Amino acid sequence: MNMRFVVASALATAVIAPVLVSAQKPVPPPSNFKAETCYELAKAGQNDCASTGNNSCGGTSRVNADPRAWIYVPAGYCERIVNGSVKPRA
């Protein structure tokens, strides 16, 4: 394979990949899905968007069960789950 082609492809990927990743928007639950936000359940990197100030958006939580990171769960289920809370802990 032509080395010039390989280098050009690698450079193009390095430039374009961050743009594509940053352009992703969070997907809201379907309109017929009744959901609530549940704090302290999200695994590191698995939180849904718009956490309460400790990170910028979905998938950016750095620790498991972060008290300020949340995920969507079906309405009424959060309080049934151990450590689940519908309000963030201070």
C-alpha positions, 0 to 999 in steps of 0.5 A: 500500500502506498505510504502516502495514502496511509499517512493521509488516511490517518491524518484525515481520521485524526481530524474528522473523528473528534468532530463526529463524536462531538456532534452526537446529541443525546437521544431522549426517551420515546414519547410513549415511554414514561421515564424519570431521572434516577441518581446514583445508579449510572456506571462510569461513562454511562450517565445520560445527558445534563448531569447536575454540574459535575460533567457536561453531557451523557457518557462523561461520568468518571465514577460508578454511582456518582451521586450527581450523575443520572440515568433514565429509568421507567417511571416509578422504578427509581425508588425501588432500586437500592441506592436509587434517588429521584433527587441529586444528593448534595 
